[in-house]
Amino acid sequence: MANKPKQVQLLDKEINRLKRRARQLEQQIDGRLDYFQDNLGSLAIKSVLPGFLARSGIIGTLLNLVIGSRGIQKSTNKVSGFLFDKILAAFHLVRKKLSRKSR
């Protein structure tokens, strides 16, 4: 009988530890999503055109300058943030509809 309270206490400690860990992981994910959302435009361009930017000489250099421009990055990030929000809203809508159908 003396073991049961100790086991419950150990389980409570483990539950609390796992909750803290879950909060830490959520914060990490939020930080990564924020970074992704803030840099989506330049990341998309660099992932679509990496070979072109590396080999294209003057045009590649100009594109790198354009991509590196703060004003263009801000504009691209605004557009990509808007698109990201719309895609996220569509994802939630589809998920909601699918969860209704599964009931």
Beta strands, then each sheet from edge to edge (+ up, - down):
end
